[in-house]
Amino acid sequence: MIERVLYVRLPCNPIFPIGVVYIADQVHKLFPDVKQQILDLGTVPPLDFNQALDSSIDEFKPTLLVFSWRDIQIYAPVGGRGGNPLQHAFEFYYAPNPLIRLRGALGGLKVTTSYYTELWRNLGLIKRGLRQARRYHPEARCVVGGGAVSVFYEQLGKSLPKGTIVSVGEGETLVEKLLRNQDVTTERCYIVGETQPREGLIHELPTPIEKTACNYDYIATIWSDFSYYLQDLDFYIGVQTKRGCPHNCCYCIYTVIEGKQVRINPADEVVAEIRQLYDRGVRNFWFTDAQFIPARRFIDDAIELLQKILDAGMKDIHWAAYIRADNLTPELCDLMVKTGMNYFEIGITSGSQELVRKMRMGYNLRTVLENCRDLKAAGFNDLVSVNYSFNVIDERPETIRQTIAYHRELERIFGADKVEPAIFFIGLQPHTHLEKYAFEQNILKPGYDPMSIMPWTAKKLLWNPEPLGSFFGAVCLQAWRQNPNDFGREVMKILEEKLGCADLEEALVAPIVPKNQQLVGTSA
């Protein structure tokens, strides 16, 4: 029997579903006779989810269902489920006005209701899909993976149908083994009701694959909604140039899911993939790597890729990415500008070198500034988003002043209107160093439910501990009240008014930590 694989991207914001696209492409290259179809529920109106799923299964009759679940956790400083979840939380926890606290409580209730409704809805879609598929093929199998599943694989397994294969991280080799009817117990997965997830499963190394250019001519034949992402000329289409991140940032889950081994996709293959999309009218690309230049030893790979994009004659494109700006060189800056980079994000988290070190981030903030000056000198005049997460480990008034000084220097380099501070409060993720630190500090206890957003849990997972928690709560509430449309800049303004601004040199120098002082960042 010829296998029939239906990929279902569960509902989320309309972000290009690069994960299922890449798996379907890999499967086609290995098994050209296997029938495949993609159903992207991100393009379907909510009232039509069940009907769209039923119709796809009735028409296609899959033998293997692969569900991709992208999002679960909701801690973010931007509009989302039922409004701004960070604002609702801060109003509830920190507002002195009882009416504002009530508004926060009602907003939080709306967010919580929406969160659990989406959680149960997605679980219901998985159960419904498998039940429907087994009407046609009683032996039909089900795989559930994606970013959300990779983080919460231990918790989700308790709610999924027996026999569901829960996939952690990359899914290509798992699907390949299933189609070959091979044993999958050595893959990063487990089978609900049959096996238990191995201890440390998420920390196991992914199986490297040889990545070639995605065949979008084929993808267009199995994905009826592909054109949805090509209609808006401002939409950024994802292209992956590498997998893996070698760093140890204390709060980040990327390095755990993708592994520390950076695997570079051949530049010729990446350019060939971009060319296919370019010929379909796409001009905006988002490099979906955890970091576009994760370390200095990968600078030459980035230079090779950008030079080949330039040589290919695609001179009217724009691209964006997460970038570790400490890894830029004048040559790379020049190529970035020439190839059309018009936006990038840097997640420095703090403008204090001391805190950057304690969070294991591996940044040299002085080098970041020097490289940003090179980028500006090369002609970059577009937007920079700088991610700050206040109240991290050992935050103090002096480190806040240092962050303000650092941000003002970035504004002097690029222009105040070009530097957008994105204010985050870290959402504590399982399997990270920060979780371990929370256990050691008795902030959390082992066995807690990381998927819970009940107030007594959420306040701990939304990392804003005292003694500065209430201070930052008041600052953020003031910023939302005064200038909600430019929240990040308003937060910086208020902090500077309250605390002042340090000398820049203070921000760039980290004190030597005594060997007997235990901090998150003292070990590699």
Solvent accessible surface area in square Angstrom, and as a share of the most:
residue,aa,sasa,rsa
1,M,162,0.72
2,I,97,0.49
3,E,28,0.12
4,R,73,0.26
5,V,0,0.00
6,L,0,0.00
7,Y,0,0.00
8,V,0,0.00
9,R,6,0.02
10,L,1,0.01
11,P,18,0.11
12,C,29,0.17
13,N,103,0.53
14,P,58,0.37
15,I,70,0.36
16,F,10,0.04
17,P,6,0.04
18,I,29,0.15
19,G,42,0.40
20,V,3,0.02
21,V,0,0.00
22,Y,6,0.02
23,I,22,0.11
24,A,0,0.00
25,D,3,0.02
26,Q,29,0.13
27,V,1,0.01
28,H,44,0.20
29,K,83,0.35
30,L,66,0.33
31,F,32,0.13
32,P,90,0.57
33,D,104,0.54
34,V,16,0.09
35,K,98,0.42
36,Q,10,0.05
37,Q,55,0.24
38,I,7,0.03
39,L,18,0.09
40,D,0,0.00
41,L,1,0.00
42,G,14,0.13
43,T,27,0.16
44,V,25,0.15
45,P,77,0.49
46,P,100,0.63
47,L,177,0.88
48,D,56,0.29
49,F,15,0.06
50,N,68,0.35
51,Q,122,0.54
52,A,22,0.17
53,L,0,0.00
54,D,27,0.14
55,S,46,0.30
56,S,15,0.10
57,I,0,0.00
58,D,50,0.26
59,E,136,0.61
60,F,13,0.06
61,K,81,0.34
62,P,0,0.00
63,T,4,0.02
64,L,0,0.00
65,L,0,0.00
66,V,9,0.05
67,F,1,0.00
68,S,20,0.13
69,W,5,0.02
70,R,104,0.38
71,D,51,0.26
72,I,8,0.04
73,Q,44,0.19
74,I,16,0.08
75,Y,38,0.15
76,A,30,0.23
77,P,17,0.11
78,V,93,0.53
79,G,62,0.59
80,G,50,0.48
81,R,50,0.18
82,G,29,0.28
83,G,33,0.32
84,N,26,0.13
85,P,14,0.09
86,L,4,0.02
87,Q,43,0.19
88,H,30,0.13
89,A,22,0.17
90,F,2,0.01
91,E,5,0.02
92,F,69,0.29
93,Y,43,0.16
94,Y,32,0.12
95,A,4,0.03
96,P,127,0.80
97,N,67,0.35
98,P,103,0.65
99,L,130,0.65
100,I,51,0.26
101,R,105,0.38
102,L,97,0.48
103,R,130,0.48
104,G,0,0.00
105,A,34,0.27
106,L,104,0.52
107,G,10,0.09
108,G,23,0.22
109,L,113,0.56
110,K,124,0.53
111,V,6,0.04
112,T,28,0.16
113,T,78,0.46
114,S,30,0.20
115,Y,6,0.02
116,Y,42,0.16
117,T,72,0.42
118,E,45,0.20
119,L,19,0.09
120,W,163,0.57
121,R,71,0.26
122,N,6,0.03
123,L,14,0.07
124,G,34,0.33
125,L,3,0.01
126,I,0,0.00
127,K,84,0.36
128,R,78,0.29
129,G,0,0.00
130,L,6,0.03
131,R,150,0.55
132,Q,23,0.10
133,A,0,0.00
134,R,96,0.35
135,R,166,0.61
136,Y,71,0.27
137,H,35,0.16
138,P,107,0.67
139,E,98,0.44
140,A,1,0.01
141,R,65,0.24
142,C,1,0.01
143,V,3,0.02
144,V,0,0.00
145,G,9,0.08
146,G,25,0.24
147,G,39,0.38
148,A,4,0.03
149,V,0,0.00
150,S,1,0.01
151,V,11,0.06
152,F,3,0.01
153,Y,3,0.01
154,E,74,0.33
155,Q,40,0.18
156,L,3,0.01
157,G,9,0.09
158,K,174,0.74
159,S,45,0.29
160,L,11,0.06
161,P,28,0.18
162,K,145,0.61
163,G,22,0.21
164,T,0,0.00
165,I,8,0.04
166,V,0,0.00
167,S,5,0.03
168,V,0,0.00
169,G,17,0.16
170,E,41,0.18
171,G,10,0.09
172,E,7,0.03
173,T,23,0.13
174,L,4,0.02
175,V,2,0.01
176,E,41,0.18
177,K,48,0.20
178,L,8,0.04
179,L,17,0.08
180,R,109,0.40
181,N,119,0.61
182,Q,93,0.41
183,D,95,0.49
184,V,9,0.05
185,T,68,0.39
186,T,105,0.61
187,E,18,0.08
188,R,19,0.07
189,C,5,0.03
190,Y,15,0.06
191,I,32,0.16
192,V,16,0.09
193,G,56,0.54
194,E,111,0.50
195,T,54,0.31
196,Q,150,0.66
197,P,34,0.21
198,R,92,0.34
199,E,180,0.81
200,G,32,0.31
201,L,0,0.00
202,I,1,0.00
203,H,108,0.48
204,E,54,0.24
205,L,128,0.64
206,P,14,0.09
207,T,67,0.39
208,P,76,0.48
209,I,39,0.20
210,E,142,0.64
211,K,18,0.08
212,T,45,0.26
213,A,15,0.11
214,C,0,0.00
215,N,55,0.28
216,Y,0,0.00
217,D,96,0.50
218,Y,31,0.12
219,I,0,0.00
220,A,37,0.29
221,T,105,0.61
222,I,17,0.09
223,W,3,0.01
224,S,105,0.68
225,D,45,0.23
226,F,8,0.03
227,S,60,0.39
228,Y,86,0.33
229,Y,3,0.01
230,L,41,0.20
231,Q,135,0.60
232,D,81,0.42
233,L,133,0.66
234,D,111,0.58
235,F,52,0.22
236,Y,67,0.25
237,I,1,0.00
238,G,5,0.05
239,V,0,0.00
240,Q,23,0.10
241,T,4,0.02
242,K,9,0.04
243,R,23,0.08
244,G,2,0.02
245,C,11,0.07
246,P,28,0.18
247,H,35,0.15
248,N,35,0.18
249,C,18,0.11
250,C,1,0.01
251,Y,46,0.17
252,C,33,0.20
253,I,19,0.09
254,Y,105,0.40
255,T,13,0.08
256,V,19,0.11
257,I,25,0.13
258,E,25,0.11
259,G,7,0.06
260,K,95,0.40
261,Q,100,0.45
262,V,19,0.11
263,R,33,0.12
264,I,66,0.34
265,N,13,0.07
266,P,62,0.39
267,A,11,0.08
268,D,88,0.45
269,E,53,0.24
270,V,5,0.03
271,V,18,0.11
272,A,43,0.33
273,E,5,0.02
274,I,1,0.00
275,R,82,0.30
276,Q,48,0.22
277,L,0,0.00
278,Y,32,0.12
279,D,99,0.51
280,R,86,0.31
281,G,37,0.36
282,V,11,0.06
283,R,76,0.28
284,N,15,0.08
285,F,1,0.00
286,W,50,0.17
287,F,1,0.00
288,T,40,0.23
289,D,2,0.01
290,A,8,0.06
291,Q,38,0.17
292,F,1,0.01
293,I,0,0.00
294,P,0,0.00
295,A,14,0.11
296,R,133,0.49
297,R,163,0.60
298,F,21,0.09
299,I,14,0.07
300,D,109,0.56
301,D,46,0.24
302,A,6,0.04
303,I,28,0.14
304,E,78,0.35
305,L,8,0.04
306,L,0,0.00
307,Q,71,0.31
308,K,62,0.26
309,I,0,0.00
310,L,40,0.20
311,D,104,0.54
312,A,34,0.26
313,G,41,0.40
314,M,3,0.01
315,K,151,0.64
316,D,77,0.40
317,I,4,0.02
318,H,79,0.35
319,W,1,0.00
320,A,1,0.00
321,A,0,0.00
322,Y,75,0.29
323,I,2,0.01
324,R,4,0.02
325,A,0,0.00
326,D,15,0.08
327,N,5,0.03
328,L,4,0.02
329,T,27,0.16
330,P,92,0.58
331,E,102,0.46
332,L,0,0.00
333,C,0,0.00
334,D,52,0.27
335,L,9,0.04
336,M,0,0.00
337,V,43,0.25
338,K,113,0.48
339,T,5,0.03
340,G,16,0.15
341,M,6,0.03
342,N,36,0.19
343,Y,49,0.19
344,F,1,0.00
345,E,28,0.12
346,I,1,0.00
347,G,21,0.20
348,I,0,0.00
349,T,5,0.03
350,S,3,0.02
351,G,0,0.00
352,S,0,0.00
353,Q,18,0.08
354,E,15,0.07
355,L,0,0.00
356,V,0,0.00
357,R,107,0.39
358,K,13,0.05
359,M,0,0.00
360,R,44,0.16
361,M,4,0.02
362,G,59,0.57
363,Y,10,0.04
364,N,77,0.39
365,L,0,0.00
366,R,92,0.34
367,T,37,0.22
368,V,0,0.00
369,L,2,0.01
370,E,84,0.37
371,N,12,0.06
372,C,0,0.00
373,R,100,0.37
374,D,48,0.25
375,L,1,0.00
376,K,71,0.30
377,A,91,0.71
378,A,33,0.25
379,G,36,0.34
380,F,3,0.01
381,N,85,0.44
382,D,57,0.30
383,L,59,0.30
384,V,0,0.00
385,S,5,0.03
386,V,0,0.00
387,N,28,0.14
388,Y,0,0.00
389,S,9,0.06
390,F,4,0.02
391,N,7,0.04
392,V,7,0.04
393,I,5,0.03
394,D,54,0.28
395,E,16,0.07
396,R,75,0.27
397,P,55,0.35
398,E,63,0.28
399,T,0,0.00
400,I,0,0.00
401,R,71,0.26
402,Q,19,0.09
403,T,2,0.01
404,I,0,0.00
405,A,3,0.02
406,Y,0,0.00
407,H,1,0.00
408,R,50,0.18
409,E,21,0.09
410,L,0,0.00
411,E,23,0.10
412,R,164,0.60
413,I,18,0.09
414,F,7,0.03
415,G,26,0.25
416,A,58,0.45
417,D,103,0.53
418,K,65,0.27
419,V,0,0.00
420,E,70,0.31
421,P,5,0.03
422,A,22,0.17
423,I,3,0.02
424,F,71,0.30
425,F,7,0.03
426,I,14,0.07
427,G,18,0.17
428,L,0,0.00
429,Q,39,0.18
430,P,6,0.04
431,H,32,0.14
432,T,12,0.07
433,H,65,0.29
434,L,2,0.01
435,E,22,0.10
436,K,124,0.53
437,Y,35,0.13
438,A,0,0.00
439,F,59,0.25
440,E,109,0.49
441,Q,95,0.42
442,N,121,0.62
443,I,49,0.25
444,L,9,0.04
445,K,148,0.63
446,P,107,0.67
447,G,83,0.80
448,Y,40,0.15
449,D,71,0.37
450,P,6,0.04
451,M,17,0.08
452,S,14,0.09
453,I,16,0.08
454,M,60,0.27
455,P,59,0.37
456,W,178,0.62
457,T,18,0.10
458,A,14,0.11
459,K,91,0.39
460,K,96,0.41
461,L,0,0.00
462,L,10,0.05
463,W,8,0.03
464,N,12,0.06
465,P,48,0.30
466,E,99,0.44
467,P,127,0.80
468,L,24,0.12
469,G,0,0.00
470,S,57,0.37
471,F,54,0.22
472,F,1,0.00
473,G,0,0.00
474,A,53,0.41
475,V,0,0.00
476,C,1,0.00
477,L,18,0.09
478,Q,38,0.17
479,A,0,0.00
480,W,17,0.06
481,R,173,0.63
482,Q,91,0.41
483,N,52,0.27
484,P,81,0.51
485,N,148,0.76
486,D,44,0.23
487,F,24,0.10
488,G,9,0.09
489,R,66,0.24
490,E,13,0.06
491,V,1,0.01
492,M,0,0.00
493,K,100,0.42
494,I,1,0.00
495,L,0,0.00
496,E,57,0.25
497,E,116,0.52
498,K,106,0.45
499,L,42,0.21
500,G,27,0.26
501,C,60,0.36
502,A,15,0.12
503,D,91,0.47
504,L,42,0.21
505,E,84,0.37
506,E,90,0.40
507,A,0,0.00
508,L,19,0.10
509,V,82,0.47
510,A,15,0.12
511,P,75,0.47
512,I,153,0.78
513,V,36,0.21
514,P,79,0.50
515,K,201,0.85
516,N,132,0.68
517,Q,77,0.34
518,Q,147,0.65
519,L,23,0.12
520,V,13,0.07
521,G,17,0.17
522,T,73,0.42
523,S,63,0.41
524,A,121,0.94
